[in-house]
Amino acid sequence: MSASAPAAAPRPVGIEDVVLDVQNLTVKYGNVVALGDISFSIPRGSVTGLIGPNGAGKTTLIDALTNYTRASSGSVTFEGESTHSVRAHRLARRGLIRTFQSVELFNDLTVEENLAVAAQPPSLLAALGSVFAGRAETRHEDVEWALSVTELQDVADRYPTELSHGQRKLVGVGRSLARRPSLLLLDEPAAGLDTAETLALGQRLRTLPDHGVTVLLIDHDMGLVLGTCDHVMVLDFGNLIASGTPAEIRADARVVEAYLGSSQQTEGEAGDE
């Protein structure tokens, strides 16, 4: 595995309520079934992982959960309420926040200002205007909290071009945290990171439930996912083929065949959508 992260310590099970419940979720593009009858739930205060080989449907799933893609059938319940027909930006306001694979930071804003832009409702244009006009109080509670959780306080006044790739990735996570999510969906946050940066990211992500943030981690790096998550799901050709603890996933023959390959190839040899 590309990052030999220590196994995540098991978290108490049985008392958490469910922050996200997915039942029979299906996404079709014409006659092509991108996701087929997917059901799972995510307990509050957990870190859940999602892996799968190239084209398995991981990004399609995160798009469907956040209504960037319309589901063909099935239901998604977030914080006890249906997400049916709720626009993506309204789901975000309710605390269902996602990241994207590419890190698109504002290079002419400091780290702190990047987080402030993300934290300020109701619109990006309004937030940008307040920052450039000097009317916004950037070091407000949410930004301070996000800087603290990501341990970016020391670079808060620096610009993204002055940061390492790993730090830029953390700024992307920090921008999402500045919106105070109850559930954070991370789409390939370790893409392009070296082993040390990936280990540092995993350690940071494991602390998020301690700050009230439940996590769904989607990444091709199995070392990161299996070393960070309490529970892991595996997609293959749009179907959920396995679900269990990291130890159970490592030993699952269906995962070895579908994802790792018969020769036990490493996760670095597998791609994503």
BELZI-V879280 format. One record per residue. N is the residue number from 0. RES is the residue in three letters. SS is DSSP state (@ for helix, = for strand, . for the rest). OMEGA is omega in radians with two decimals (none if undefined). NEAR is the number of other ideal C-beta (glycine too) atoms within 8 Angstrom. Layout:
[[N	RES	SS	OMEGA	NEAR] [N	RES	SS	OMEGA	NEAR]]
//
This chain:
[[0	MET	.	-3.00	9] [1	SER	.	3.13	11] [2	ALA	.	-3.06	13] [3	SER	.	-3.13	6] [4	ALA	.	3.07	13] [5	PRO	.	-3.14	4] [6	ALA	.	3.14	8] [7	ALA	.	3.09	11] [8	ALA	.	-3.13	4] [9	PRO	.	3.10	7] [10	ARG	.	3.12	8] [11	PRO	.	-3.11	6] [12	VAL	.	3.02	7] [13	GLY	.	-3.11	4] [14	ILE	.	-3.12	4] [15	GLU	.	2.97	10] [16	ASP	.	-3.06	5] [17	VAL	=	3.12	9] [18	VAL	=	3.12	11] [19	LEU	=	3.11	14] [20	ASP	=	-3.10	8] [21	VAL	=	-3.11	13] [22	GLN	=	3.00	9] [23	ASN	=	-3.10	9] [24	LEU	=	-3.13	16] [25	THR	=	3.06	13] [26	VAL	=	3.12	16] [27	LYS	=	2.98	9] [28	TYR	=	-3.00	5] [29	GLY	.	3.12	4] [30	ASN	.	-3.12	4] [31	VAL	=	3.11	6] [32	VAL	=	3.14	9] [33	ALA	=	3.05	9] [34	LEU	=	-3.06	13] [35	GLY	=	2.95	7] [36	ASP	=	-3.09	8] [37	ILE	=	3.07	15] [38	SER	=	3.06	9] [39	PHE	=	3.05	8] [40	SER	=	-3.13	7] [41	ILE	=	3.11	13] [42	PRO	=	3.06	11] [43	ARG	.	3.11	10] [44	GLY	.	-3.13	8] [45	SER	.	2.93	13] [46	VAL	=	-3.11	14] [47	THR	=	-3.13	14] [48	GLY	=	3.06	16] [49	LEU	=	3.10	14] [50	ILE	=	3.12	16] [51	GLY	=	-3.12	11] [52	PRO	.	3.13	9] [53	ASN	.	3.12	7] [54	GLY	.	-3.08	6] [55	ALA	.	-3.13	11] [56	GLY	.	-3.07	14] [57	LYS	@	3.14	14] [58	THR	@	3.07	11] [59	THR	@	3.13	13] [60	LEU	@	-3.13	15] [61	ILE	@	3.07	13] [62	ASP	@	-3.13	9] [63	ALA	@	3.14	15] [64	LEU	@	-3.10	14] [65	THR	.	3.09	12] [66	ASN	.	2.91	11] [67	TYR	.	3.02	6] [68	THR	.	-3.13	8] [69	ARG	.	3.08	6] [70	ALA	.	3.10	11] [71	SER	.	3.10	7] [72	SER	=	-3.12	6] [73	GLY	=	-3.08	13] [74	SER	=	3.05	9] [75	VAL	=	3.11	15] [76	THR	=	3.13	12] [77	PHE	=	-3.11	13] [78	GLU	.	3.06	8] [79	GLY	.	-3.12	4] [80	GLU	=	3.12	7] [81	SER	=	3.08	7] [82	THR	.	-3.08	11] [83	HIS	.	3.08	6] [84	SER	.	3.08	3] [85	VAL	.	-3.11	9] [86	ARG	.	-3.04	7] [87	ALA	@	-3.09	8] [88	HIS	@	3.09	6] [89	ARG	@	3.03	8] [90	LEU	@	3.12	13] [91	ALA	@	3.11	12] [92	ARG	@	3.11	7] [93	ARG	.	3.07	10] [94	GLY	.	3.07	11] [95	LEU	=	-3.01	15] [96	ILE	=	3.10	11] [97	ARG	=	2.94	13] [98	THR	.	3.10	12] [99	PHE	.	-3.04	6] [100	GLN	.	3.13	8] [101	SER	.	3.12	4] [102	VAL	.	-3.12	7] [103	GLU	.	3.13	4] [104	LEU	.	3.04	11] [105	PHE	.	-3.03	8] [106	ASN	.	3.12	7] [107	ASP	.	3.03	4] [108	LEU	.	3.07	11] [109	THR	=	3.07	9] [110	VAL	@	-3.12	16] [111	GLU	@	-3.14	12] [112	GLU	@	3.05	11] [113	ASN	@	3.11	15] [114	LEU	@	-3.13	16] [115	ALA	@	3.10	15] [116	VAL	@	-3.14	14] [117	ALA	@	-3.03	11] [118	ALA	@	-2.97	12] [119	GLN	.	3.03	10] [120	PRO	.	0.03	6] [121	PRO	.	-3.03	3] [122	SER	.	3.12	6] [123	LEU	@	-3.12	6] [124	LEU	@	3.13	6] [125	ALA	@	3.14	10] [126	ALA	@	3.12	15] [127	LEU	@	-3.14	9] [128	GLY	@	-3.12	8] [129	SER	@	3.12	10] [130	VAL	@	-3.08	14] [131	PHE	@	-3.13	6] [132	ALA	.	3.12	7] [133	GLY	.	-3.09	5] [134	ARG	.	-3.07	4] [135	ALA	.	2.99	10] [136	GLU	.	-2.98	4] [137	THR	.	-3.09	10] [138	ARG	.	3.11	6] [139	HIS	.	-2.97	9] [140	GLU	@	-3.08	5] [141	ASP	@	3.14	10] [142	VAL	@	3.09	14] [143	GLU	@	-3.14	9] [144	TRP	@	-3.12	12] [145	ALA	@	3.08	15] [146	LEU	@	-3.13	15] [147	SER	@	-3.10	8] [148	VAL	@	-3.13	12] [149	THR	@	-3.12	12] [150	GLU	.	3.12	9] [151	LEU	.	-3.08	13] [152	GLN	@	-3.06	7] [153	ASP	@	-3.14	5] [154	VAL	@	-3.06	10] [155	ALA	.	-3.09	10] [156	ASP	.	3.12	6] [157	ARG	.	-3.14	9] [158	TYR	=	-3.10	10] [159	PRO	@	3.14	13] [160	THR	@	3.13	5] [161	GLU	@	-3.04	6] [162	LEU	.	2.98	12] [163	SER	.	3.13	6] [164	HIS	@	3.12	9] [165	GLY	@	3.10	12] [166	GLN	@	3.10	10] [167	ARG	@	3.09	12] [168	LYS	@	3.13	15] [169	LEU	@	3.06	13] [170	VAL	@	3.07	17] [171	GLY	@	3.07	12] [172	VAL	@	-3.14	15] [173	GLY	@	3.11	16] [174	ARG	@	3.09	14] [175	SER	@	3.14	13] [176	LEU	@	-3.13	15] [177	ALA	.	3.08	14] [178	ARG	.	3.06	11] [179	ARG	.	3.13	8] [180	PRO	.	2.89	11] [181	SER	.	3.04	11] [182	LEU	=	-3.13	15] [183	LEU	=	3.11	15] [184	LEU	=	-3.07	13] [185	LEU	=	-3.09	14] [186	ASP	=	3.10	12] [187	GLU	.	-3.11	10] [188	PRO	.	-3.09	13] [189	ALA	.	-3.10	14] [190	ALA	.	3.10	8] [191	GLY	.	-3.13	5] [192	LEU	.	3.03	11] [193	ASP	.	-3.03	6] [194	THR	@	-3.12	8] [195	ALA	@	3.14	7] [196	GLU	@	3.13	13] [197	THR	@	3.10	16] [198	LEU	@	3.14	11] [199	ALA	@	3.11	9] [200	LEU	@	3.14	15] [201	GLY	@	3.11	14] [202	GLN	@	3.13	9] [203	ARG	@	-3.11	13] [204	LEU	@	-3.12	14] [205	ARG	@	3.13	10] [206	THR	.	-3.02	9] [207	LEU	@	3.09	14] [208	PRO	@	3.09	13] [209	ASP	@	3.11	5] [210	HIS	@	3.07	8] [211	GLY	.	-3.11	6] [212	VAL	.	3.02	11] [213	THR	=	-2.99	17] [214	VAL	=	2.87	13] [215	LEU	=	-3.05	15] [216	LEU	=	3.08	15] [217	ILE	=	-3.13	14] [218	ASP	.	3.11	13] [219	HIS	.	-3.10	10] [220	ASP	.	-3.08	13] [221	MET	@	3.08	13] [222	GLY	@	3.11	13] [223	LEU	@	-3.05	16] [224	VAL	@	-3.10	15] [225	LEU	@	3.13	15] [226	GLY	@	-3.05	14] [227	THR	@	-2.91	13] [228	CYS	.	3.04	13] [229	ASP	.	-3.04	9] [230	HIS	=	-3.07	10] [231	VAL	=	3.04	15] [232	MET	=	-3.12	12] [233	VAL	=	3.07	17] [234	LEU	=	3.01	16] [235	ASP	=	-3.10	12] [236	PHE	.	3.06	7] [237	GLY	.	-3.14	13] [238	ASN	=	3.07	9] [239	LEU	=	-3.01	10] [240	ILE	=	-3.13	9] [241	ALA	=	3.12	11] [242	SER	=	-3.13	8] [243	GLY	=	3.09	9] [244	THR	.	3.07	9] [245	PRO	@	3.13	13] [246	ALA	@	3.12	8] [247	GLU	@	3.14	9] [248	ILE	@	3.12	14] [249	ARG	@	-3.05	8] [250	ALA	@	-3.05	6] [251	ASP	.	-3.09	11] [252	ALA	@	3.13	6] [253	ARG	@	3.12	10] [254	VAL	@	3.11	13] [255	VAL	@	-3.11	11] [256	GLU	@	-3.02	9] [257	ALA	@	-3.01	11] [258	TYR	@	-3.08	13] [259	LEU	@	-3.06	12] [260	GLY	.	-3.05	9] [261	SER	.	-3.14	5] [262	SER	.	3.11	4] [263	GLN	.	3.13	7] [264	GLN	.	-3.12	7] [265	THR	.	-3.12	10] [266	GLU	@	3.13	12] [267	GLY	@	3.12	6] [268	GLU	@	3.14	6] [269	ALA	.	3.13	12] [270	GLY	.	3.10	5] [271	ASP	.	-3.10	9] [272	GLU	.	none	8]]
//
